[in-house]
Amino acid sequence: MAADKMKRVPIKEQDPKVRATNFDEVCLGYTKEEAIKEASRCLNCKKPMCVTKCPVSINIPGFISKIKEEKFDEAAKIIAQSSALPAVCGRVCPQESQCEGKCVLGIKGEAISIGKLERFVADWSRENNVDLSERKPANGIKVAVIGSGPSGLTCAGDLAKLGYDVTIFEALHKAGGVLVYGIPEFRLPKDTVVQHEVDNVKKLGVKIETDVIIGRTITIDDLFEEEGFKAVFIGSGAGLPRFMGIPGENLNGVFSANEFLTRNNLMKAFKDDYDTPIKVGAKVAVVGGGNVAMDAARTALRLGAEVHIVYRRSESELPARAEEVHHAKEEGIQFNLLTNPIEVLGNEKGWVKGIRCIRMELGEPDASGRRRPIEIKGSEFDLDVDTVIMSLGTSPNPLISSTTKGLDINKKRCIIAEDETGKTSRDGVYAGGDAVTGAATVILAMEAGKKAAKAIDEYLKK
């Protein structure tokens, strides 16, 4: 095979020194010519393995072949059959471990840039107003969706296409869930990309009511008994942050990554014309190694701080995407690996002045298959910081489960739901995404929303 077929068309990015000072998107996306050139590398396999690894089963060779032919609107329509959020997925999906990880070209060369091509098609269809709102005639049956994140938007969109009368109830003042409060602007622009995909779901006839907290404003029982909904999908996410339980965690200047990112992303603390308070300080420690930790670290850096990632395992165990780690390093974030905090240190006024850490070494693998970190006795040292951001994962808020009779949860407070259908212990109630799995990825939440929509349709037809 020709050597040029084996290498992907490179993608332009903002220079690291420049982007470390702004919140504009890091990756600049393909031009039309670059997208066609990259698409022409696709072998159009008879048994496309890429599709088997896509949680929402997009017809990947199908849409890529339309890019080759310069039929970008047809490519957009092929993606729309399976996904309501292509511009989001093209930016934040872990393609390297999903579709691209199975691309045949990746064995001897570089896999097709499936994610970047999906992003190109989605952006092109937004800029050219491609109509993706085909739906079946309305059937008048009401379905409620709780939460407007990836699982809720997907479930609502799929049900609307089937003709259902769908209302999404969102607790915050803006729709989008983790897409608006969690993922930073420089990875996922809000006003253009996220808002447009939310608008596309509305064009299918979905109604979105914001500032409605299910369990406080109204309960699931009320939705059935007073509002006339025939089924409910819970896609309320996992917004409750975890902490370490170490001394000093209650000092001023300790944030959860959730709060830090929400103030910045949803409440626009990074913009001068917004009054949202956020304390960054001069030197920040972000504790954790996942994508959320990278997001918090890269946000703090852009707000002017020197940033350290403190993670108890080594680089090969970092759960964040390789691309995120690479971008963080390029921007000048320092990694303190095999390091674990044991105490947050404060001054006499109750503000953070440092973090006491201990060095770790890796022992035998634990239940997660990763090598277990073990403390090295006597290796304690202090890191001078004035802000600590804890990014240790999140769990579901217990508000819905505690106010809904007959809804079973597990010991992690996640709602128990069947894998293939999202069916919960309560008749007519389905659930999916982080509310069921605990914190996971956007695309897995979308997959759950998709499966639930299909199951709800079957349940209501009976």
Secondary structure in CASP SS format (residue, H / E / C, confidence):
PFRMAT SS
TARGET T0000
AUTHOR 0000-0000-0000
METHOD secondary structure of the structure
MODEL  1
M C 1.00
A C 1.00
A H 1.00
D H 1.00
K H 1.00
M H 1.00
K C 1.00
R C 1.00
V C 1.00
P C 1.00
I C 1.00
K C 1.00
E E 1.00
Q C 1.00
D C 1.00
P H 1.00
K H 1.00
V H 1.00
R H 1.00
A C 1.00
T C 1.00
N C 1.00
F C 1.00
D C 1.00
E C 1.00
V C 1.00
C E 1.00
L C 1.00
G C 1.00
Y C 1.00
T C 1.00
K H 1.00
E H 1.00
E H 1.00
A H 1.00
I H 1.00
K H 1.00
E H 1.00
A H 1.00
S C 1.00
R C 1.00
C C 1.00
L C 1.00
N C 1.00
C C 1.00
K C 1.00
K C 1.00
P C 1.00
M H 1.00
C H 1.00
V H 1.00
T H 1.00
K C 1.00
C C 1.00
P C 1.00
V C 1.00
S C 1.00
I C 1.00
N C 1.00
I H 1.00
P H 1.00
G H 1.00
F H 1.00
I H 1.00
S H 1.00
K H 1.00
I H 1.00
K H 1.00
E C 1.00
E C 1.00
K C 1.00
F H 1.00
D H 1.00
E H 1.00
A H 1.00
A H 1.00
K H 1.00
I H 1.00
I H 1.00
A H 1.00
Q C 1.00
S C 1.00
S C 1.00
A C 1.00
L C 1.00
P H 1.00
A H 1.00
V H 1.00
C H 1.00
G H 1.00
R H 1.00
V H 1.00
C C 1.00
P C 1.00
Q H 1.00
E H 1.00
S H 1.00
Q C 1.00
C C 1.00
E H 1.00
G H 1.00
K H 1.00
C C 1.00
V C 1.00
L H 1.00
G H 1.00
I H 1.00
K H 1.00
G C 1.00
E C 1.00
A C 1.00
I C 1.00
S C 1.00
I H 1.00
G H 1.00
K H 1.00
L H 1.00
E H 1.00
R H 1.00
F H 1.00
V H 1.00
A H 1.00
D H 1.00
W H 1.00
S H 1.00
R H 1.00
E H 1.00
N C 1.00
N C 1.00
V C 1.00
D C 1.00
L C 1.00
S C 1.00
E C 1.00
R C 1.00
K C 1.00
P C 1.00
A C 1.00
N C 1.00
G C 1.00
I C 1.00
K E 1.00
V E 1.00
A E 1.00
V E 1.00
I E 1.00
G C 1.00
S C 1.00
G C 1.00
P H 1.00
S H 1.00
G H 1.00
L H 1.00
T H 1.00
C H 1.00
A H 1.00
G H 1.00
D H 1.00
L H 1.00
A H 1.00
K H 1.00
L C 1.00
G C 1.00
Y C 1.00
D E 1.00
V E 1.00
T E 1.00
I E 1.00
F E 1.00
E C 1.00
A C 1.00
L C 1.00
H C 1.00
K C 1.00
A C 1.00
G C 1.00
G C 1.00
V H 1.00
L H 1.00
V H 1.00
Y H 1.00
G C 1.00
I C 1.00
P C 1.00
E C 1.00
F C 1.00
R C 1.00
L C 1.00
P C 1.00
K H 1.00
D H 1.00
T H 1.00
V H 1.00
V H 1.00
Q H 1.00
H H 1.00
E H 1.00
V H 1.00
D H 1.00
N H 1.00
V H 1.00
K H 1.00
K H 1.00
L C 1.00
G C 1.00
V C 1.00
K E 1.00
I E 1.00
E E 1.00
T C 1.00
D C 1.00
V C 1.00
I C 1.00
I E 1.00
G C 1.00
R C 1.00
T C 1.00
I E 1.00
T C 1.00
I H 1.00
D H 1.00
D H 1.00
L H 1.00
F H 1.00
E H 1.00
E C 1.00
E C 1.00
G C 1.00
F C 1.00
K C 1.00
A E 1.00
V E 1.00
F E 1.00
I E 1.00
G C 1.00
S C 1.00
G C 1.00
A C 1.00
G C 1.00
L E 1.00
P E 1.00
R C 1.00
F C 1.00
M C 1.00
G C 1.00
I C 1.00
P C 1.00
G C 1.00
E C 1.00
N C 1.00
L C 1.00
N E 1.00
G C 1.00
V E 1.00
F E 1.00
S E 1.00
A H 1.00
N H 1.00
E H 1.00
F H 1.00
L H 1.00
T H 1.00
R H 1.00
N H 1.00
N H 1.00
L C 1.00
M C 1.00
K C 1.00
A C 1.00
F C 1.00
K C 1.00
D C 1.00
D C 1.00
Y C 1.00
D C 1.00
T C 1.00
P C 1.00
I C 1.00
K C 1.00
V C 1.00
G C 1.00
A C 1.00
K E 1.00
V E 1.00
A E 1.00
V E 1.00
V E 1.00
G C 1.00
G C 1.00
G C 1.00
N H 1.00
V H 1.00
A H 1.00
M H 1.00
D H 1.00
A H 1.00
A H 1.00
R H 1.00
T H 1.00
A H 1.00
L H 1.00
R H 1.00
L C 1.00
G C 1.00
A C 1.00
E E 1.00
V E 1.00
H E 1.00
I E 1.00
V E 1.00
Y C 1.00
R C 1.00
R C 1.00
S C 1.00
E H 1.00
S H 1.00
E H 1.00
L C 1.00
P C 1.00
A C 1.00
R C 1.00
A H 1.00
E H 1.00
E H 1.00
V H 1.00
H H 1.00
H H 1.00
A H 1.00
K H 1.00
E H 1.00
E C 1.00
G C 1.00
I C 1.00
Q E 1.00
F E 1.00
N E 1.00
L C 1.00
L C 1.00
T E 1.00
N E 1.00
P E 1.00
I E 1.00
E E 1.00
V E 1.00
L E 1.00
G E 1.00
N C 1.00
E C 1.00
K C 1.00
G C 1.00
W E 1.00
V E 1.00
K E 1.00
G E 1.00
I E 1.00
R E 1.00
C E 1.00
I E 1.00
R E 1.00
M E 1.00
E E 1.00
L E 1.00
G E 1.00
E E 1.00
P E 1.00
D C 1.00
A C 1.00
S C 1.00
G C 1.00
R C 1.00
R E 1.00
R E 1.00
P E 1.00
I E 1.00
E E 1.00
I C 1.00
K C 1.00
G C 1.00
S C 1.00
E C 1.00
F E 1.00
D E 1.00
L E 1.00
D C 1.00
V C 1.00
D C 1.00
T E 1.00
V E 1.00
I E 1.00
M E 1.00
S C 1.00
L C 1.00
G C 1.00
T E 1.00
S E 1.00
P C 1.00
N C 1.00
P C 1.00
L H 1.00
I H 1.00
S H 1.00
S H 1.00
T H 1.00
T C 1.00
K C 1.00
G C 1.00
L C 1.00
D C 1.00
I E 1.00
N C 1.00
K C 1.00
K C 1.00
R C 1.00
C C 1.00
I E 1.00
I C 1.00
A C 1.00
E C 1.00
D C 1.00
E C 1.00
T C 1.00
G C 1.00
K E 1.00
T C 1.00
S C 1.00
R C 1.00
D C 1.00
G C 1.00
V E 1.00
Y E 1.00
A E 1.00
G C 1.00
G C 1.00
D H 1.00
A H 1.00
V H 1.00
T H 1.00
G C 1.00
A C 1.00
A C 1.00
T C 1.00
V H 1.00
I H 1.00
L H 1.00
A H 1.00
M H 1.00
E H 1.00
A H 1.00
G H 1.00
K H 1.00
K H 1.00
A H 1.00
A H 1.00
K H 1.00
A H 1.00
I H 1.00
D H 1.00
E H 1.00
Y H 1.00
L H 1.00
K H 1.00
K C 1.00
END
